[in-house]
Amino acid sequence: MTTATHTLLDELRWRGLLYQHTEGVTALFQHGTTSGYVGFDPTAKSLHIGSLVPIMALVHLQRSGHRPIALVGGGTGLIGDPGGKTSERALLSAEQVDVNVRGIRAQLARFLDFDDSEGRGVGAILVDNAEWLLTLRTIDFMRDVGKHFTVNYMMQKESVRARLESGISFTEFGYMLLQAYDFLELHRRYGAMLQMGGSDQWGNITAGVELIRKVEGVEAQAATLPLVTTASGAKFGKTEAGAVWLDPSLTSPYEFYQFWLNVDDRDAGKYLRYFTLLGRRERRAGSGAGRAQAAGRGGARGVERRGATTARAGGLLGEQAKAECQGAVSRRVGCVAGGRLCGTGEGASGVCRGAVDSLGGPALSQQRTQMNAPPGRPRR
């Protein structure tokens, strides 16, 4: 938990989760409780492990005494974000977007605390932007939102500029304005003053900051998170088989386990900061123990081969299990990325079986034996 002398920004910086931010973010956190949000577009029926980075930003926001808002893009998902794409996205049907929204909402609900019974104003909010975008009138939107942005301003944004050669439709060109309007609507409804997202979202996020300033006369703020890559330069969360999903019906518990087991040693420390709630003291203690163990067994590779579960699943996940999973966090963060792993490997010691069930659900619980006695030889 952060304190008056240890701010949320300090925590995010130490964990490597802060890429850039507007100048007023520090002052925003010093003025008492605020609300911040992250948007998740429903391009699939499940989030993947790369989504854990913005999810963890919301977790830290709440742990520092602020209100997190998780926005599912049931409206913007019908359009498609041009960012990160070299060609036009295939439009999803309304029915498919609805299915995806339901799946993602259920996953997000497991990571945040929605209880605000104490009246502190920090209980999480989960909302779908279809609530306001699907009823938005075209003429009203063009007058009330479009009037505040020039085409020149929009073309300077990376998500648009990168597509100028290959071409961009008016539909995707206007996505930025929809995301900006989301920020304005969340500000009006819930007092949202901060939007966070991946570093590739900076242009869309700052468009929302600009819209709130022009319409409401308020200085909202923006912060972005790094796009995670591995030590080898590959995109985090991708394997030869494709994305690693949080849904056990898309990525089996055994495959999920194997992904973390096969993490490059050079990335282990970084992922401990990203995907667990271990603090500086626990990380220092863990690093010291890891070095001593490595020396006694002939180096880091010896640790990896003799106790991969303890060194990775047990270090990355099991220690987190002991520290966090016995409390309320086990139901929400549940060792975060390892919520589906805790209690299944040698290093986890069974302390997180409840977290496994709460994060993975009945399907995961039924498949747990896949990891206790996986078919064939492990990949390492």
N, C-alpha and C positions, 0 to 999 in steps of 0.2 A: 504494500500500500504506500502511495506517495504521501509526502508531508509538505508542510509549508516551505521547508528548505530544500525539498527534493521534488521538483515539479514533474508534471507529466512529460514535458518536453525533455527534461533530463533523462527520464526513464526511456523514452523512445530513442533518444540519441544513443544511450548506452547500449541498447539492444540492437542498434543499427536499423531501426524501423522508421527513421525520419529522413526523408530525401530533400524536401524543400518546404518552405512555408512563408506565408505573408508576414509582414513585420508586426502586425498587431496580435499575433497568437499569444505571445507571452503575457501581454496585458490582459487579454481575454480570460486566461486561466487565473489571473490574480484578482479578478473582480467577483469571485464567488462561483457558485454552480452555474454551468452553462450546458448547452446541448449541442452535440455534434453527430453527424451522420455519415454513413457510407452506403452507396447504392450498389445493388447486385442485379444485373440484367439476367433474365431467365433464358439464356441461350441453350440450356440443357436442363434436364430434370434433376440434376444434382450439381452441387458445387464440387470443385476439385481441390486438391491440397494447396494449390497456389492461392485459393481464396482464404486460406487460414491467415494470411498476412493481414489483410484489412479486418478480418474478424478479430484478430488479436489486438489490433489498434482500438477497436471498440471495447474489448475486454479491459484494456489498460485505461481507457477513458473512464469507464464505470468504476474501476477500482480506485481511481484518483478522485472520486467524488462528483463526477459529472454524469449527465444522462446520455446514453447511447441510443441512437435511432438507426435501425437497420431497414433500409428501403429496398423493397423488391420491385423491379421495373416491369410490372405487368402492362404498363402503357408504352414505355420506351422500348420494351422488348419486341413490340410490334413493328418498330422502325429499324433498329439496329445501329449500333455505334460504329462509325467508320474507323475509329482509332485502331491502329495495329493491323489493319487489313489493307492489302494491295488491290483488292477488287470488291465489288459490291457484295454485300451479304445476301444470302437467300432469305427471303421473308418467311417467317414462321406463321402458321395459321393461328387464329385466335384460340382455337381449341388446344393446340400444342403449347402455346404460351401459358394457358391456364394450367395445364398439367405441370409444366415446369415450375410455375409460381408456387403451386401447392407443395412440391417436393422441396424447393429451396426454403420456403417459409418454415417448414418442419425442421430442417437442419439448423437454420439460424437460431431457432427457439431454444436449442440445446446449449448454446454457448453464453447466453446473457441472462441476467437476473431481472425478471419482469415484476418482481414483488416491490411495491412501493407503499406497503402498509404502514411504514413508519412516517410517511409523508415528507420525506427528504427531497423528493423530486428527482431521484436518480434511477427510478425503475425504468428498464429498457422499453422502447417502443418499437413495434414491428408493423410496418405499413406498406401498402401497395400503391404505387403512383397511378394505377388505373383508376383509382377513386376520383381523381380530378382531371386526368388527361383525357379519359374517354368521353367526358361530358364537356370538354373545352370547345367553344365555338371558334371556327376559323377566323372570322373577321375580328372577334374580340382579341384573339391571340396575336394576330398581326398588328393590331393597334396598340395593345397593352404591353406586348413583349418585343415583337419584331422592330418596333419603332426605335428601340433603345440600342440597336446594334446595326452598324454599317457592314456592308459586304466586305469592305476592306479589312475591318477588324476581324471578321470571321475567317477570312483567307489567310491571315497571319498565324492562325492557330495550327499547330503541327498536325493534328488529326485531319485537317482539311488540306493543308499545303502539301502533305505527302501524297495526296490522291489527285492532285491537279493534272498530272500527266496522264494517268490511266483513266481519269474521269471519275466524277462523283455525282450521284443523282441529287435532285433537289430534296428528296426524302432524307437521305443521310446527311446532306448539307445542313438540314434544319435540326438534326439531332442535338447539337450544341444548345440550341435555344430551349429545347424541351428539358434538358438537364438543368439549365439555368433556372427555368421556371420551377422545377422540382425544389431547388434550394429556396426560392422565394416562397413557395407554398409551405414548405416545412418550417420556414422562419415564421410565417404568419400563424400556423396552426400550433406549433410546439416550441417556438422561440429558438429554433436552430440557428446557431451563430458560427458553426464550423462545419465544413465538408472535408472529408478525407477520401483518398483514393490512390490508385497506382500513379506512378510518376508520369505515365502516358496520358493521364486524365487532367493534367494541370490546366490546359487550355479550356476544357469544359467547366472545370471547377471555378476558375477565376472569372469565367463568363457569368456564373451565378453570383459571385461576389460583386461584380459590376452591376448586375441587374438589381440586387438588393440595395446597393448604394443609390442608384438613380431613382428607384421607385419608393423606397422606404426611408432614404436618408440615413441609413445605418451602415456601419463598417463591419460587415461579416468577414470571416477569415477562411483561409484555405491551408491545407497541409497535405503533402503527398508522401507515399511510402515507396520504397525501392521495389523494382521488379527483380525478383530473386533469380539468380543464376547459380549454377554449381561451380565448383573450383575449376572444372574443365571448360567452363564457358557455355554449357548447355542450359536450356531453359528449365527451371525448377519444376518438378512435378510431371515431367514427361519421361516415358520409358519407351522401349522398343514396341511395346504393345499399345502405346497411346497414353492418354491422360490417366492420372491416378485419382479416382473419384472418392468422395466421402460416402457415397451410397454403396453398401455392401453387395447389392445386386449387380452393380456395374464393375466394381473392383472387389474381388473376394477378400475376406479377412486375411487369408494366407498371402495373397499378392500385396495387400496393403502392408502387412508385416515385413515381407521381403523387401519392399521399397525402402523402408527405414533401416532395415538390417544392412542393406547394401550402400548406404550413404557413404560417400568418400570421407575418410578421416579428416581431411582438411576442412570439411564443411560442418563437422559435428559440433564444434563450439558455437558457430554462428547459428545453427538450428536450435541449439539449447536456448540461446537468447531470443530467437524469433518465436519458437513454438511451445515454450514452457513458461511457467511463472517463477522459475528459480531466480533468486536475486543475486546480487554481486557476491555476498558472503558464501552462499551455497555453491555458486559457480567456482569461486576460488578454491573452496574445499574440495569440490569435485575434480578440479584440474590437478590439485596436489595429489589426490588419491590415484588419479589416472596415471600420473607420471611415475609414482612409486610402483604401481602395479606393472606398468610397462617395463620398468627397469628389472623387476623381479622375474619377468617372463620373456625377456629377450626382445623388448621393443614394442612399439604400437601394433605391429602386425601380429605379434604373439597375443596381445590382448584381444585383438579382433578375432583371431582364429579360436582361441581357447574359451573366450567368453563374449562372443558377439552379442548375445542377447543382453548380457549385463552391461557391456560397454556401450551399446547403442540403444537397444530397446530398454535396457535397464538403466543406462545412464541418461539417455535422451528422454526416457519415459518412466522407468521404474522409480528413479529417485523423485521424479515429479509426483509419481503416484503416492509415495510415502509422505511427501510434504503437503500435497494438495487434495488428493482424491478421497481422503477420509472425511473431508468436510463438504460444505455445500458446493465447492467448485467441481467435485466429482460428477455432479449432475449436469453441470453446465460446460465448463471448460474441459473437465475430465481428462486432464493431462493433454488437453488440446489435441494435437495431431496424434498423440498416442492413446487417446481415449479408447480406441478400438483395440489397442495392443495391451494395455495394462492388464495384468492378471493372466496373460496368455503365454508369456515367455518366462525363462528361468529367473531373470532379474526382477520381475515384477512382483513375485511372491504372492500373487493372488489378491493383493489389497484393493485392486480396482475392478473387480468383477462387476460391481454395480455400475461403474462408469461405462464399462464395455456395453452392458445392456442398455443403459440410458442413451448412449451416443449411437450405437449401432442398431438398437431395437431388436425385436424377436428374431429377425432374419440373421443378424450377427450372432446372437446368443446360440442359435441352433447350429451355426457354422463354426463355433469356437474350436471344435475338435479338429478342424482343418489345420489350425496352427499348432495345436498340441501334438498332433501326429500327422504332419503334412505328407502327402504322397510323394515318393521319390526322394532324391537327395536335395538338400537346400542349394540355393544358387551360389553359396559360398562354402 
